[in-house]
Amino acid sequence: MNAEEALLGLLARRYSVGPKYLAPPGPTAEQWAQAAALALRAPDHGGLRPFRFVVVGDAQRAALAELFATGAKQRGRASDEIERARARACNGPGLAALVARVRDDVPDVPPHEQWLCVGAALMNFMNALHLMGFGAKALSGASVSDPAVHTAFCRSGERLANWVVVGRPVRVGHPKDPAAKFAGGADDLLLPWPG
């Protein structure tokens, strides 16, 4: 097996790993930087780079927990839901926010192309972490739209796209059958154009 085949085999085994199946350690500063550098390889029409990642350090988890809890209170959640929101700030040994800056003032690069770039950057970021031996999962939820969380993470013109939790997987992976969730089955996944 050559290097390309080996790499494709590794990527074929990537799957999302939820926070309860992630153990320390999380990525080092150098590993986060390597993953972000691979994210830059995403297709990016116009070189807009409509994404960036913000790493939440261990010392910052308590402040993030309070932001999550405050948001849950403001949404009228019950006390047990507020505590669950607070606890989500400690999900995963490593935590990063994906922040998007999708512009509508670039005629040659419409917003949908920029969102494709953001998604491709996320996948490259997660693939890099997978190749380093980490498990990861992209998560959203109410915190992504919370105004206070948005203010804490975003600059003008940006929005919080999702969270990425990262750690060492503590169980053997169960990659999903790609055809199992695809409504048309595997035969409809890749078709020649009949025109």
Rosetta blueprint (number, residue, H / E / L):
1 M L
2 N L
3 A H
4 E H
5 E H
6 A H
7 L H
8 L H
9 G H
10 L H
11 L H
12 A H
13 R L
14 R L
15 Y L
16 S E
17 V L
18 G L
19 P H
20 K H
21 Y H
22 L E
23 A E
24 P L
25 P L
26 G L
27 P L
28 T L
29 A H
30 E H
31 Q H
32 W H
33 A H
34 Q H
35 A H
36 A H
37 A H
38 L H
39 A H
40 L L
41 R L
42 A L
43 P L
44 D L
45 H H
46 G H
47 G H
48 L L
49 R L
50 P L
51 F E
52 R E
53 F E
54 V E
55 V E
56 V E
57 G L
58 D H
59 A H
60 Q H
61 R H
62 A H
63 A H
64 L H
65 A H
66 E H
67 L H
68 F H
69 A H
70 T H
71 G H
72 A H
73 K H
74 Q H
75 R L
76 G L
77 R L
78 A L
79 S H
80 D H
81 E H
82 I H
83 E H
84 R H
85 A H
86 R H
87 A H
88 R H
89 A L
90 C L
91 N L
92 G L
93 P L
94 G E
95 L E
96 A E
97 A E
98 L E
99 V E
100 A E
101 R L
102 V L
103 R L
104 D L
105 D L
106 V L
107 P L
108 D L
109 V L
110 P L
111 P H
112 H H
113 E H
114 Q H
115 W H
116 L H
117 C H
118 V H
119 G H
120 A H
121 A H
122 L H
123 M H
124 N H
125 F H
126 M H
127 N H
128 A H
129 L H
130 H H
131 L H
132 M L
133 G L
134 F L
135 G E
136 A E
137 K E
138 A E
139 L E
140 S L
141 G L
142 A H
143 S H
144 V H
145 S H
146 D L
147 P H
148 A H
149 V H
150 H H
151 T H
152 A H
153 F H
154 C L
155 R L
156 S L
157 G L
158 E L
159 R E
160 L E
161 A E
162 N E
163 W E
164 V E
165 V E
166 V E
167 G E
168 R E
169 P E
170 V L
171 R L
172 V L
173 G L
174 H L
175 P L
176 K L
177 D L
178 P L
179 A L
180 A L
181 K L
182 F L
183 A L
184 G L
185 G L
186 A H
187 D H
188 D H
189 L L
190 L L
191 L L
192 P L
193 W L
194 P L
195 G L
